[in-house]
Amino acid sequence: MTLIDWLWAIPVFGLLIFIHELGHFAVAKFFGIRVHEFALGFGPVVVGFDRGETRYALRAIPLGGFVRMAGMDETEQDDPRGFNQKPILARSLTIAAGPIMNLVLASVLFSLLIYHVGVTLPDPVLGGVLTECSVQVGDEVKSQPCPAATAGLKAGDRILAINGTPVAEWSDILRIVGSSDGSPIAFTIQRGEASEEITIQPIQQEGRFVVGITPSTGRGSFFQALKDGPAYTVTYTKAVAGGLLDAITGRTKMDVSGPVGITREIATQASQGLDNLITLTALLSINLGIFNLLPIPALDGSRLVFMLVELVRGRRVDPQRENMVHFTGFVLLLGLIMVVTYFDLFGR
């Protein structure tokens, strides 16, 4: 990895934070809430300017951002355009807009990626042949040459039949190979004008047999990409939420990375190409959106919980008490970040 790979963390973090805070800011402005400051980062102001009633600032510690609205501080409760003076629907939408914008960003990134990379074509033609495959050996995951590459399959080969069964679509290959018992499989292929039979023995990955081949792709329509991007976001959001639930309930081990670990992963993916970096950015945006919806003090989810309590009780929780809860949560989150960062730097 080069220095440029590591520096990609700056625009990635900046984009995720900016989009999140822009959601809060835009909806607050829509409902006429007075916004004192739109800031990226915390701590001392590095650079800033005023436009209208709002100050826009870049602060020294790039670990988040905030939109400071009138009426959120217990000492400023009488501003008629304050956050606290707005109906509960307007306030809840303003808070929820940040995480929602992270999911919108993920959808846009997936759509761009799908349009650029293309979509899987149904034809049973090899788009690529993997050279290395990962297999589980005891408690370790090891790499070994993929069976297809060892057997001599090449990109562009058309699969005509498997074990004598004609193949019409790529899904037929996945079904036949995936459900095999690991015994050698006879692939009838067409290469140019000639056809031949190649025998390959699949290997098992995550309970499914594979040989190490990828489908051919072609650029889809722009409008199809716009449709598929949100669909990918929904799929990954369900997977992330399910994984988080499994970790909370103890079914799986929780794996948490801090700014250092995430920066390392950004650099790794950047070194492997822009497509990988875009995919990671979309996944990080989904994770950020879901994380902020958790009912943890100082996060958007906690503020939404307080509004739910207000809706049930018919009156607001005392602002001073609510702000103390959020402040305590913020301090604890900073402590957690420091602990996770230590383990990211010095090992777990």
N, C-alpha and C positions, 0 to 999 in steps of 0.2 A: 504494500500500500504506500502511496506517495503522500506528500503533504497536502496536495490538492484533494485527495480522497478524504482526508481528515477534515479539511476546511468545508466540505459539503455539509457538515453538521450545522453550520451557521445559517445558511438559507433554509435548511429543512426545519430546524427548530423555529426560526423566525416565521416561516410560512404557517406552521401549525398554530403558533401563538397568535399571530396576526389574524388569521381567519376566525379563531375562537373568539377573540375579543371584538372583532368586527361584527360578529353576530349579536353580541350584547349591545354594542354601540348603535348599530343600525336599527334594531327594534326599539331601543330606548328613544332614539330620535323620532321614530315613527309614531310613538305614543306621546310625544311631546315632553319627555323627561329631560330635565336639564343635566347635561353631562359636563362636569368640571374638567375631567382629564381622561385622555385615552393614552395609556402607557404600555410600552413593551419593556419588560424587565422590572426589576425592583431596585431599591437603593437610590444612590445619588443620580441626579439627572445628568446625562452625558450631553444631550442636545435636545432642544425643544423649541416650539413656537406656538403662538396663540392664533387661533382663527375663530372669529365670532366669540362665543361664550366658552369655548372648549380649548384646553391646552393639550397639544400633542407632544409626547415626550418619549425619548429612548433612554432607558435607565441602565445602570452599570451592571447589574446582576441578571444575566439572561436566563432566568429559571421560571419564566412565566410572564404575566402581564395583568393589567386590570383596567376596568372602566369605572372611574369614580363618579357616581351620580349623586345629585342633590337628594337629600332625604334618607340616605342610607346610614348616616352617622346620627347617633342619638342627640347630638348637640344641634342638629340642623333638621328639625322636624316640621317647620312651619312654611317652608317654601311651597307655594301652590303648584309648582311644576316638579316637586320632589318625587322620588321613587315611591316613598311611603304614602303619598297622596293618591296614587293611581289605583284603579280597581285591581282585585287580585288576579284577574285574567291577564291584564296588561303586565303586571309584575312577574307572573309565572312565565309568560311567553318571553319576556326580556331575559330572564335567567336561563331558560331552556334553550334560547337561541344559540348560545355558545357551543354546547355539545352538538346541537343539530347541524350547525355550520361545519363542524369537523366531519360529520357523516356526509354532508354535501360535497366537501372537498374530496373525500375518498371516492365518491361517485364520479366526480369530474376526472380525477387522476386515473381511475380504472377505465373510464371511457376513452381517454387519450391513449392509454396503453393498449387497449383492445384495438383501437383504430390504427395505431402505429404498427403493432406486432402482427395484427391480423386475427382471424378466427380459424379454428380447426376445420379443415375441409373433410367432408364425409368419405372421400375416396380412400381406398386402402393403399395409399402410397406413402412410403417412408419419408418424413421430413428430415429426420436425422437418426443417427445411431450413436448411443452413449458409449463412451469408452470405459467409464468406471461406474460400478454399481455398489451400493451400500448393503451389507448383509449383517444380520445379528448373529454374533458368535458368542454364546454364553451371555455375559453381561455387557459385552462390548460390541460396538458397531464398527465393522471393518470394511475397507474397500477392496474390490476385486474386479478383474476385467468383466465387462458385461457379456453375456452369452452371445448376443446378436453380433457384436463386434468381433468376438473370437471366431464365430462361424463364418464371417465374411459378408454379412448383409451390408448394404450401402444405401445412403440417401438417394432417393429416386426409384428404388426398387418398388415394384407393384406386387402386393401379395394376392395371388390368384386363389390359393386354397391352403387350408391347414389340415393336416391329416386326411387329405382327400375331400374335405368339406369346402365347397366354394365359398369365397369371401366376397361380399358385395360392398360392405362399408367398414370404416375404421372401427366402429363399435363391435363388429363381429370379431375382430382381432382381440380386442380387450376382453370380450366375453369368453372366448375359447381359451386364450392363454391364461387369463386370470382364474378360471375355474379348473385348470388342469391340476394334476396331482404331482407335478414335478418330473414326470417321465419325458423322455425326448419327444419333441414335436417336429413333424415334417412340414416345412414351409415350401410351398410351390410358388416361385417368384418369377416375375418377368423383368428382365434387365435389357433395355433396348429392344431388339427384335427377338432375342433368345429367351427361353424359359428354362429353369432348372429347379431341382429340389434340394433344399438345404435342411439338415437336421440340427435342431437347437434344443438344449436342455435348459428349461427355465430355472430361475432361482426365486426364493421366497422373500418378499419384502412386506412387512406389516400384515402378514396373514394372506397375502395375495401373490400369485406367481407372475413374474415379469421376465422379459428377455432383454430390455434396454433399448427400446425404439420409441421414437416420437412421431406424431402425425405431421403431415404437411399442412401449412397454413396459407391463408390468402387474406388480403385486406378486405374487410367487410365495409358496408356502407357506413357513412358518418352517423346516420340516424339509428342504425342498428347498434352502433357503439354507444350512443346516448342511452339507448334502452338497456343494454347489457351492463353498463357501468353501475347503475343503482342496484341491479340484480346481484352483481358480485358483492356490492357493499352489504346488502341484506344477508347474503350467505356468510360472509366473513364476520359480520356483527353477531349473528347467531352463534358462530363458532367461538368467538372471543367471550361472549357472555356465558356460553355453556362451560368453557374452560375455567372461567372465573368462578362460576358456581361450584364446579367440581373441586377447585382448590379450597374454597371457603368451607365446603362440607367435608373436606379431608379425603375425597376420593382420589385426588392427585396431589402431587407436591407443587406448592406455589413457587414459581420462579420469577423473581423481581429484579429488574435492572434499573439503575439510576442513570443520571446524565452521562457518566463516563461509559457505562456499558452500552447505552444507546448510541453514543457517539462512535464507539468502536464498531458497532454493527452497521451504522451508516457508512463509515469508511470502508468496511468490508464489501458492502453491496455496491458502493460507488466504484470500487476497483473492478467490479465484475460487469459494469455497464450501466447505462442510464435506465434501461428497462427495469433492472433489479432495484435501482434506487427509487424509481417512481413507485414500484410495488411496495417497498418498505415504507415509504412516506405515506401511502394510502393506509397501510396497516397501522402505522403509528397514529394516524389521525383517528382511525376507528377506536383504537385503544384509549386515546386521550378523551374522546367523546364519552365513551362508556365509563371511564374512570371518574370523570367529572360529574357523572350522574349518580355516583354512589353516595349514600347518605352519611358522608363523613364531614364533620365540621370544617368549614372554610371552603368546601367544594360546592358547586352549583346544586348538587343533589341534596345537600343539607338545607340550603335555603328553600328549596322546593318542599322539603319536609315541614319546615316551619310554616310555610304557606298552607300546607294541608292541615296542620294543626289549627291554624287560624280559621280555616274554612269550617272545620268541625266545631271549634269553640265559639265561633261568631265574633271573635275579637283577636287582635294581634298579641303575640308574645311581647313582653316588655323589650323594647329595642336595645337597652343597655345589656340585658341578660343575653339576648341573641348575639349581639356583637362580641360579648365576652366568650361565648361558645365558639364562634368562628375564629376569634383571635387565638384561643387555646388550641384549636385544631390546626391553625396555620403554623404555630410553633412546633407542634408535634410532627406535622408533615415535614418541616425543615429538618427536624431531628432524624426522621426516617430517611430522608434523602442523604443526610450525612453518613448514616450507618450503611446504607446500601452502596454509597460511593466508596466507602472504605473497603467493603468486600469486593467491589468491582476493581479496585486498584491493587489490593493485596491478596485476593483469593478468598474463596468461601470455605 
